[in-house]
Amino acid sequence: MSTLNTHILNNEDGDDHQLFQGQAQILNHLFSFAKSLAIKSAVELRIADIIHSHGQAMSLSQIASKLESTTTSPDASRLPRLMQFLVWNLIFTVEYNQTTSSSKDEREALYGLTPTSRWLLHDYEFSLAPMFLTFTHPSLMAPWQEMGRSINEGGIAFDKVHGVSIWEKASKDTEFNKLFNTGMASVTKAILDAILCGYKEGFSKLQGTLVDVGGGIGRAVAKIVDAHPHIKGINFDLPHVVETAPVFPNITHVGGDMFKEIPYADTSVLHDWEDEDCLKILKNCQKAVSKSKGKVIIVDIVLYPDGKGPYEETKLGCDLLMMTICGGKERTQHEWNKLLKDAGFARHNIITIPAFVSIIEAFPQEN
């Protein structure tokens, strides 16, 4: 047996509690996938919607009776185990009916919503349910299994699993394209109010045309133009993406390739890519905006070097997500400084808003 193994088993440091606390933490991390997939199950079963429609806390039998089961009788015996886990993780509440029995086991459990589970309501304007269903879909979960191989060999994990990039898959697979666009629209809606609030003065001062580069189906730029009707909006994305975009007032959908050319604008909004690709897009944005009064607005994550900033766990998770599915990355302020300078921007500002993303204004000229 190695010296290291002997040291651990004999616990030569003499701290049993610390040793087994480490073991417990590893086991918690091992089963952490259960949390996201349990929430996914609750979203698929529409448990939050069922309780919300009822108007008050519900018993397990009441919830089970409302499940849209493909069989005549869903296996309700499994439901309490799911609910117990989700209550423990503060997704739902539980209280017990007062009866003649003093035993908690014999009292009826009633389950209610928390501020967290309200974000899972399908009809809620800012629902995160579509995002959950997108990022826990097998097509997007499978690449995580190849993260180690992509680190060892290089390349993007998603491409290794599917044989094509995520953008190619979306262009060829109609169902995946719809799933991905719906999920990304959910992410956009979730942070858009924070963007509109945190950058209200910036949008109010914009003149002319605003192009959302990689804007998906256009919900973000549509919401911005709705709040600031003096702005003309263009939603710019790949042709197969804008083909599925709904009609929005005062928004023009334009299909194209952001690596080749971006429509002329007074302002462009940009989302995240890996450094080499991001540099190409930023240079195209710099060419597209007005040199005298134009700017590029980047809505993206800014990492803190010490890892102690707000929303840091979410940001670091997003960084791994970008690495795994598309080869992108999240950046520190220093990395943004270098990237924008290399792209030819004269100056920039980083504006903190009440969300896990920040707003970066990049200007072609010093004035």
N, C-alpha and C positions, 0 to 999 in steps of 0.2 A: 504493500500500500504506500502511496506517495506521502511525503512529509506534509503536503498541504492537506490531504484527506485526513491524515492522523490528527493534525492540528484542529481541523473543523470538528471531527467526531469526538475528540477528547475535550473540545471547547477550552483550549488552554488560556483563552482570555478571561474565562470565568464568568461570562455574562450570558446565562441561558436565555434570559428574556430577549436580549438583543438578537441573539442567534436565531431564535424561532420567530421573532418578529420579522426578520428578513425572509424567512421561509414563507410566512403568511403573506407578505407583500408580493413575493414571486407568484404564489398561487392566485392572489387577487388579480395580478396582471394577466396570468394565464387565462382566466375566465372572464376578462374584461370584455371580450367579444360578445359575451352573452347579454351584456347591457344593451348594446346597439341593436342586436337582433331581437331581443325581447320587446324593445320599443317598436321595432319594425312590425312585429307580430301584432302589437296593439293597434298600430296604424292600419294594417291590413284588415283587422277585425273591426275597426272603427269604434273601439271601446270608448274613447273620449267623446266621440260624436253621440254615441248611445246615451251616455250619462248626461251630456249637455242637453240633448233633446228631451230627456226625462225631467229636467229642471231641478233635480235634487239627487242626493246620494242613492245608489241602487244596491240591491243585494245581488249575489252571484247568480241566483236563479233568474232574476229579472234581466240581468245583462245577457245571460246565456239565451234567454227566450228571444232576444232581439238580434242575435247574430245572424248574418246572412249566410247560413250554412248551405253547402251543396248537398248535404244529406238531411234526412228528416229529423235527426236528433244529433246535434254536435256533441262531442265528448266533453261535457261540462266538468267532468272530474279533473281535467287538466287546467281549467281556468283559474281555480284558486291559487295554484302554484305560480302561474304567471303573474297574477295580481299581487300576491305576496312579495314577489321579487320587485315588482314595479313600485309598490308602496315603500319598500325598503330604500329604493332609489329616488324617492320623493316625486315620482311621476303622478301617483294618485294618493288620496288620503283614505284612511279606513277608520270607522267608528263602529261601536257595537250597540245594538238595540238593548234597552234596559228591559229585562224580563225578570221573572221570579228566580231564575237561576243566577248564582253569583259567579259561575264558571265562565270564563271568556270563551272556552271551547264550545259551550252550549248556546252562546248568544249569536244572533245573526249579524254578520259583518255587512256594513254598508260602505260602498266605495264612492268617493267623490273626486272632483277635479282639483288640481293645484294650479298655481300660475304657470307652472311648467307644462302640464298636459294641455292647457288651452292653446299652446302653439301647435298641437297635433290635430286640431279641429280642421277638417277638410274645407269647411265653408268660411273659415276665418281668412280675412284678406291677406294676412301676412303668415299664413300657415307654413310650417316647416315640414308638413307631411310629405309633399312631393319630393323635397330634398332627401328626406330619409329613405323613401322608396327608391330614389335614383342611386344614392351612394352605397346602399346595402344590396343593390341588385347583383346577382352573380357575375354579370359581365364586368362590374367595377370592383367586386370583392376579390375575384380570382387573381388579378395582378399583384395584390399584396402578398400572395404566396411566393411570388418570384422576386421580391425585393432584394433578398440576399444574393440571388443569382445576378441581378442587374448591377449590384455593387461589385461583385466579383468579376463579372465579364464586361460590364459596361452595357449601354443600351437602356431602353425604357421597358419597364416590366409589362405594361399594357401591350406593347408591340410584341413582346415575347409570347404572351398568352394567345393573342388574337391574330398575330401574323400581319397586322396593319396598325397604323396609328389610330388614336381615338377619333381624329377628324375624318380619316378615310372610312372607318367603320360607320360613323354617323352619316356619311354621304351615301353609303350603299345599303344600310340597314334602316328602313323606315321606322320600325318600332323603336330601335335604339335611339335614333335621332329624336323622336318624339319624347322618349323618356328623359334623355339628357337635356334637351331644351327646356322641358317642364321643370326639371330639377334645378337648373341654373336660373330659371325665371323665379323660382321660389327663393333661392339665395339672394337674388337681386332685390326682390320685394322686402325681404327681411331686413336688409340694411339701408334701403332707399330712403326711408324717413329720416334716419340718422344723417344721411348724406345731404338731404334737402334742408334739414335743420342746421347742421354744422357748416354748410357752405351756402347758406341763404344769401348772404351779401355778395358772394362771388358770382352766383347765378344771376342775381338782379342786375349786376353790372355788365353782363355779357351782351354783346351786340352782334347781330347777323346770324350766322349759321353754326349750329353745334352738331358735330358728327360723333356718334358713339361707335368707336372702332371695336369690332368684335362684340356688337351689342345684342347678339342672339336674336330673339323674336321682337326686340324693340321696346320692352316694357319700361326699362329704365329711362331712356330718352323721352318716351311718351309721358312719363310721370313728371319729368323735369320740365318739359314744354307746357304741360297742363298747369303746373304751378307758376311758370314764367312764360306766358303766352307771347311775349315780345320776341322770343327766340324761335328761329326756324330749325326743325330737327331732322337729321338724317340718321337712319339706322343702317350701319354698314357691316355686313358679315358675308360668309360664304353663300353662294347662290342657293344651295340646298337648305340652308337655314332660313333665309329670308322668304323662301317659297312658302314656308309654313307659318309665317308671321301674320298676325291679325291686322286689320286696318285700324290705325289710330289717327285721330284728328291732328293735322299739321305735321305729320311725320311721313317722310319719304323713305321707303326701304330700297337699299341699293346693294346688289350682290357683286362681289369682287374678291380679289386677293390682296390682303393688307401687306403682303410681302412685296408686291409689285407697285401698287399705287393706291392712294387714299384720296377720296373726293376733297376738293378744296373746301376749306372751312375757316371760320374765325377762331373756332375752338374745337379740339378733339378730345374725346374721353377714351382712355386706354385701360385695358385689363392686362393680366399677368402672363409672361412667357419666360422661357429660359434666356440667359444673357445674350447669346448670339442672335436668336430670333427677335428678342425684345429690342436689341440694338437696331436691327433692320427696320422694325416697325416704327420705332421712335424717330429714326432718320426720315422715314416717309411721312410721319406726322409733322415733323419739323418743316419739311418741304411744303406740306399741304396747308399749314396755317399761315395767316397773315403775319408778315414779319414785324410790322409796326405795332399792331394791337392784338395779335393772336397769342394763344397759349394752348398747351396740352394739359388736360386735367387727368391725372392718373389716380384711379381708385384702387388701392392695393394695400397689402400688409406691409408694415414697417416693423422689423424685428428689433428687439432691444439686445445689445451684445451680451449683457449679463443674464438675459433670460428672466428678468424680474418685472417686466412691464405688464400692463393690463392685458387680459385675454391671451397671455403668452402660451398657455397650453393649447388653446384653440389655434393660435398662429403656427405653432410648431407642428401640430397635426396637419394643418393645411399645407405646410412645406413638404411633409412626407407624401401627402396626397398628390401634390403637383409633381413631385419626383416620380411617383409610381405610375400615374396615368398619362402624363403628357411630357415629362422631362422638364417641366418648369420649376421655379423655385420662388421662395419668399426672400426678401432682402433686408439687410440692416441699413441704417441711414448712410453709413459710409459706402455701402455697395450702390445705393441709389445715387449718391453724389457722383461716383465714378461713371456709372452707366449714363447718366444724363449729360455729363461733361463730354464723354466719348461720342454721344449722339449729336453734339453740337449746340446744346442749349447753354445760353449765357448765364442763367440763374434759375433758381427754383425755391419754392416754399413747401414745407411739410406742415399740414394742418391736421391736428388731432380732432376727431369727432367721437361721439359716444357709440362706438362700434369697434369690431376687431380690425377694421380697415382704416386707413388714413387717406387724406386727399393730398396729392402732390401737384402743385402748379409748376409747370416748366415753361419758361419764356425764351423765345429765339433771340431776343435782344435784351440789353441791360436796362433800358428805360422802364 
